[in-house]
Amino acid sequence: MKREKFKVWSPEEAEECDAGTYEVLFGPGQAAEEWAARDDAESADYRIVSGDEAVVHVRSGSGMLTRWRVSGETVAAYHAAELGATDAE
């Protein structure tokens, strides 16, 4: 599969059209989702996964401009790490 570059920005946040470039495999929707993940992580307030939505503009390399509403959700994640063998029962 070929990766494609998209420019993504949020006019609501007064970002310019060159605010972020994302190289993705699955089109403009994935680029919008990558923008949301970066925006939440950089701001550290995680407003999108807390329930707020954002509208972003996505421009493809060919110049096609689309608008996307992005949202998120908090998902519980659990991890286990082996501590070693024990004789305890």
C-alpha angles and dihedrals in degrees: 000000000000121000117227129203122232131182112223129188142157116230087190088065092044091246119159122235091259093055094114140001120202126190109207141162101221107052139252096326091060090048090053090050091050089052090052092050091050093045093051093045096046095047092044090209093097092210094161096055088042090065107274119123128215133201117221135182118228123197120192124215088259091057099255109149121206134169124227134190109217126198135163145196137218111245124194112237125191129193134189126202122190113241096191138266122315138188093217118112 
